[in-house]
């Protein structure tokens, strides 16, 4: 129990725990004491269903001993396992220690399998049926919450099956993305462009992918795009994988297309975070996972 900020809380928890066990024993003894000889059985005044009454009889012995057994069990538990503040118990058990033990056992059992695939090229991993099955399980456990079980993503979370990649779709880049994570940021430009300027730029952006737009506004937005957006998305709006700036000409929208949403993106900006998995999964598991993810938008068997 290393979470206590000082010894007071450890003692506090220990005292409360011991006092509770003792109080349960005292209460049980008081409720199971026999009546004084000669005293009469009296109702406690509680009646249910018309004729079901509560009397002042002591608890049945079998019921009483069940409660005593639970008290003995509680005492044994706090002696053997952590339950009295910072006292670790005779067995020195902890959830952290249990987790580390299970991780060690898993590494001994599955480590050689991942090491075998770690020595293979990512495209070879993607083409291996057994590796794909392992990669799929890893994906479903750690990636599907954001990218969906079918890997087609959702608003703000990229589709991993369409071959469109913000930071590049070659196997090694995908592995780097999973290992190190990504932090994407689209700065808000509403204050700089104003409402009319934002709308003009939005229509120019829509025109880049051939979507419905106002051509007059698009002409006005072209220059503003060059002044404010081209530094990231390029003069032609084809994006920049080095910065994670998306291609604006392919009709693939991370947050959705259309005038309203594009204006919202330009005006308020966007932030995206892809967590790093290197410390949690380790490079060997990420290697298999990266092969699986790359294979989602490619044909591994033809490589």
C-alpha positions as CSV (number, residue, x, y, z in Angstrom):
1,X,0.0,0.0,0.0
2,X,2.4,2.7,-1.2
3,X,-0.3,5.2,-2.0
4,X,-0.5,6.6,1.5
5,X,0.9,10.2,1.7
6,X,2.0,9.7,5.3
7,X,1.9,7.2,8.2
8,X,-1.3,8.7,9.7
9,X,-3.5,7.3,7.0
10,X,-2.0,3.9,7.3
11,X,-2.7,3.8,11.0
12,X,-6.1,5.3,10.4
13,X,-7.1,2.5,8.0
14,X,-5.6,-0.2,10.2
15,X,-7.5,1.1,13.3
16,X,-10.8,1.4,11.4
17,X,-10.4,-2.2,10.1
18,X,-9.6,-3.8,13.4
19,X,-12.3,-1.8,15.2
20,X,-14.9,-2.9,12.6
21,X,-14.0,-6.6,13.1
22,X,-14.1,-6.3,16.9
23,X,-17.4,-4.4,16.8
24,X,-18.9,-7.1,14.6
25,X,-17.9,-9.7,17.2
26,X,-19.4,-7.7,20.1
27,X,-22.6,-7.0,18.2
28,X,-22.9,-10.7,17.3
29,X,-22.4,-11.7,21.0
30,X,-25.0,-9.3,22.2
31,X,-27.6,-10.4,19.7
32,X,-27.0,-14.1,20.3
33,X,-27.2,-14.0,24.2
34,X,-29.8,-16.2,25.7
35,X,-32.8,-14.6,27.5
36,X,-32.8,-14.2,31.2
37,X,-34.4,-17.3,32.8
38,X,-38.1,-16.6,33.6
39,X,-38.4,-13.8,31.1
40,X,-41.2,-14.1,28.5
41,X,-40.9,-14.1,24.7
42,X,-42.1,-10.7,23.5
43,X,-42.7,-9.2,20.1
44,X,-40.5,-6.4,18.9
45,X,-43.4,-4.6,17.4
46,X,-42.5,-5.4,13.8
47,X,-45.2,-7.1,11.8
48,X,-45.3,-8.1,8.1
49,X,-48.1,-9.6,5.9
50,X,-50.6,-9.3,8.8
51,X,-49.3,-12.1,11.1
52,X,-45.5,-12.4,10.5
53,X,-44.0,-10.9,13.7
54,X,-40.5,-10.3,15.0
55,X,-39.8,-11.7,18.5
56,X,-36.9,-11.1,20.9
57,X,-35.5,-14.6,20.5
58,X,-31.7,-15.0,20.2
59,X,-30.2,-15.8,16.8
60,X,-30.2,-19.5,15.8
61,X,-26.9,-21.2,16.7
62,X,-26.2,-22.3,13.1
63,X,-26.7,-18.7,11.9
64,X,-24.6,-17.3,14.7
65,X,-21.7,-19.6,14.0
66,X,-21.7,-18.6,10.3
67,X,-21.2,-15.0,11.4
68,X,-18.3,-16.1,13.7
69,X,-16.7,-17.9,10.8
70,X,-16.8,-14.8,8.7
71,X,-15.1,-12.9,11.5
72,X,-12.4,-15.5,11.7
73,X,-12.0,-15.4,7.9
74,X,-11.7,-11.6,8.1
75,X,-8.9,-11.8,10.7
76,X,-7.0,-14.4,8.7
77,X,-7.3,-12.4,5.6
78,X,-5.9,-9.2,7.0
79,X,-3.0,-11.2,8.5
80,X,-2.1,-13.0,5.3
81,X,-2.9,-10.2,2.8
82,X,-2.7,-6.4,2.8
83,X,-5.6,-4.9,4.6
84,X,-4.2,-3.0,7.6
85,X,-2.9,0.2,6.1
86,X,0.7,-0.2,4.8
87,X,1.1,-3.7,6.4
88,X,1.9,-6.0,3.4
89,X,0.6,-9.2,5.0
90,X,2.4,-12.5,5.5
91,X,2.3,-13.4,1.8
92,X,3.5,-9.9,0.7
93,X,0.9,-10.0,-2.1
94,X,0.1,-6.9,-4.2
95,X,-1.8,-6.3,-7.4
96,X,1.4,-4.8,-8.9
97,X,3.3,-7.9,-8.0
98,X,0.6,-10.2,-9.4
99,X,0.6,-8.2,-12.6
100,X,4.4,-8.4,-13.0
101,X,4.3,-12.1,-12.3
102,X,1.7,-12.7,-15.0
103,X,3.6,-10.5,-17.4
104,X,6.8,-12.5,-16.8
105,X,5.0,-15.8,-17.4
106,X,3.4,-14.4,-20.6
107,X,6.8,-13.2,-21.8
108,X,8.4,-16.6,-21.2
109,X,5.5,-18.3,-23.0
110,X,4.9,-15.9,-25.9
111,X,8.2,-14.1,-26.1
112,X,9.9,-16.5,-28.6
113,X,6.9,-16.2,-30.9
114,X,7.1,-12.4,-31.1
115,X,10.9,-12.6,-31.3
116,X,10.6,-14.8,-34.4
117,X,8.3,-12.2,-36.1
118,X,10.5,-9.3,-35.0
119,X,13.3,-10.7,-37.1
120,X,11.2,-10.7,-40.2
121,X,10.5,-7.9,-42.6
122,X,7.1,-6.1,-41.9
123,X,5.7,-7.1,-45.3
124,X,6.6,-10.8,-44.5
125,X,4.9,-10.5,-41.2
126,X,1.8,-9.1,-42.9
127,X,1.8,-12.0,-45.3
128,X,2.1,-14.7,-42.6
129,X,-1.4,-16.0,-41.6
130,X,-0.5,-16.8,-38.0
131,X,1.1,-13.4,-37.6
132,X,-2.0,-11.7,-39.0
133,X,-4.2,-13.5,-36.4
134,X,-2.0,-12.3,-33.6
135,X,-1.9,-8.8,-35.0
136,X,-5.7,-8.8,-35.3
137,X,-6.1,-9.7,-31.6
138,X,-3.6,-7.0,-30.7
139,X,-5.6,-4.6,-32.8
140,X,-8.9,-5.5,-31.3
141,X,-7.6,-5.2,-27.8
142,X,-5.7,-1.9,-28.1
143,X,-6.8,-0.1,-31.3
144,X,-10.4,-0.8,-32.1
145,X,-11.7,1.5,-29.4
146,X,-10.7,4.4,-31.6
147,X,-10.4,3.0,-35.1
148,X,-13.4,0.6,-34.8
149,X,-13.4,-3.2,-35.0
150,X,-13.5,-3.0,-38.8
151,X,-10.6,-0.5,-38.8
152,X,-12.7,2.0,-40.8
153,X,-12.4,4.6,-38.0
154,X,-14.9,7.3,-37.1
155,X,-15.0,11.1,-36.9
156,X,-11.6,12.2,-35.8
157,X,-10.1,8.7,-36.0
158,X,-8.5,7.7,-39.3
159,X,-9.7,4.9,-41.5
160,X,-6.9,2.4,-41.7
161,X,-8.3,0.5,-44.7
162,X,-8.4,3.2,-47.4
163,X,-4.7,3.7,-48.2
164,X,-4.8,7.3,-47.1
165,X,-2.2,8.1,-44.4
166,X,-1.6,11.4,-42.6
167,X,2.0,10.6,-41.8
168,X,2.8,8.1,-44.5
169,X,1.6,4.5,-45.2
170,X,4.8,2.6,-45.7
171,X,5.3,-0.3,-43.1
172,X,8.1,1.4,-41.1
173,X,6.3,4.7,-40.8
174,X,3.2,2.9,-39.5
175,X,5.4,1.1,-37.0
176,X,6.9,4.4,-35.9
177,X,3.4,5.9,-35.5
178,X,2.4,3.0,-33.2
179,X,5.6,3.1,-31.2
180,X,5.9,6.8,-30.7
181,X,2.4,8.1,-31.1
182,X,1.4,11.2,-33.0
183,X,0.2,14.7,-31.9
184,X,-1.7,16.5,-34.7
185,X,-2.7,20.1,-34.5
186,X,-4.7,22.3,-36.9
187,X,-4.4,25.9,-35.5
188,X,-7.6,28.0,-35.3
189,X,-7.7,30.7,-38.0
190,X,-11.1,32.2,-37.3
191,X,-9.8,35.3,-35.6
192,X,-7.3,35.9,-38.5
193,X,-9.7,35.3,-41.4
194,X,-13.0,36.5,-40.0
195,X,-16.3,34.9,-40.8
196,X,-16.3,35.9,-44.5
197,X,-12.7,34.9,-45.0
198,X,-13.3,31.6,-43.3
199,X,-16.2,30.9,-45.5
200,X,-14.2,31.8,-48.6
201,X,-11.4,29.5,-47.7
202,X,-13.8,26.7,-46.9
203,X,-15.3,27.0,-50.4
204,X,-11.8,26.9,-51.9
205,X,-11.0,23.8,-49.9
206,X,-14.2,22.2,-51.1
207,X,-13.3,23.1,-54.7
208,X,-10.0,21.2,-54.3
209,X,-11.7,17.9,-54.1
210,X,-14.5,18.7,-56.6
211,X,-17.2,19.0,-54.0
212,X,-20.2,21.4,-54.3
213,X,-19.0,24.9,-53.7
214,X,-19.5,28.6,-54.5
215,X,-17.0,29.4,-57.3
216,X,-17.0,33.1,-56.5
217,X,-16.1,32.4,-52.9
218,X,-13.6,29.8,-53.9
219,X,-11.8,32.4,-56.1
220,X,-11.7,34.8,-53.1
221,X,-10.5,32.1,-50.8
222,X,-7.6,31.0,-53.0
223,X,-5.3,33.8,-52.0
224,X,-6.2,33.4,-48.3
225,X,-5.5,29.7,-48.5
226,X,-2.0,30.5,-50.0
227,X,-1.3,32.9,-47.2
228,X,-2.6,30.9,-44.3
229,X,-2.9,27.2,-45.2
230,X,-0.4,26.4,-47.9
231,X,2.6,26.3,-45.5
232,X,1.1,23.0,-44.1
233,X,-1.1,21.6,-46.8
234,X,1.0,22.7,-49.7
235,X,0.3,25.2,-52.5
236,X,-1.9,22.6,-54.2
237,X,-3.5,21.3,-51.0
238,X,-2.0,17.8,-51.3
239,X,-0.9,17.8,-47.8
240,X,2.5,17.1,-46.1
241,X,3.1,13.7,-44.4
242,X,6.1,15.1,-42.5
243,X,3.7,17.3,-40.6
244,X,0.6,15.1,-40.6
245,X,-1.2,17.7,-42.7
246,X,-4.0,15.9,-44.7
247,X,-4.4,15.9,-48.5
248,X,-7.4,18.2,-49.2
249,X,-7.9,17.0,-52.8
250,X,-9.0,13.4,-52.2
251,X,-12.4,13.7,-50.7
252,X,-11.3,11.8,-47.6
253,X,-12.2,13.8,-44.5
254,X,-11.1,13.0,-41.0
255,X,-13.8,15.2,-39.3
256,X,-16.3,15.2,-42.2
257,X,-16.8,17.4,-45.3
258,X,-19.3,20.0,-46.2
259,X,-19.3,23.8,-45.7
260,X,-20.4,23.8,-42.1
261,X,-17.8,21.3,-40.9
262,X,-15.0,22.6,-43.0
263,X,-15.7,26.1,-41.7
264,X,-15.7,24.8,-38.1
265,X,-12.3,23.1,-38.7
266,X,-10.8,26.3,-40.1
267,X,-12.3,28.6,-37.5
268,X,-11.7,26.5,-34.4
269,X,-8.9,24.3,-35.4
270,X,-8.4,20.6,-34.5
271,X,-6.2,18.6,-32.2
272,X,-5.6,14.9,-32.4
273,X,-3.6,12.5,-30.2
274,X,-2.4,9.0,-31.1
275,X,-0.9,7.4,-27.9
276,X,2.5,5.8,-28.0
277,X,2.5,2.1,-27.4
278,X,6.2,1.4,-27.1
279,X,6.4,1.2,-23.3
280,X,3.2,-0.7,-22.9
281,X,3.4,-3.3,-25.8
282,X,7.1,-3.4,-26.5
283,X,8.7,-3.3,-30.0
284,X,8.2,-7.0,-30.8
285,X,4.4,-6.8,-30.4
286,X,4.2,-3.5,-32.2
287,X,6.1,-5.1,-35.0
288,X,3.4,-7.7,-35.5
289,X,0.7,-5.1,-35.0
290,X,2.2,-2.8,-37.6
291,X,2.4,-5.6,-40.1
292,X,-1.3,-6.3,-39.6
293,X,-2.3,-2.6,-39.9
294,X,-0.2,-2.2,-43.1
295,X,-1.9,-5.3,-44.5
296,X,-5.4,-3.8,-44.0
297,X,-4.9,-1.4,-46.9
298,X,-2.5,-3.6,-49.0
299,X,-2.4,-7.1,-50.4
300,X,0.3,-8.8,-48.3
301,X,0.3,-12.0,-50.3
302,X,1.4,-10.1,-53.4
303,X,4.4,-8.5,-51.8
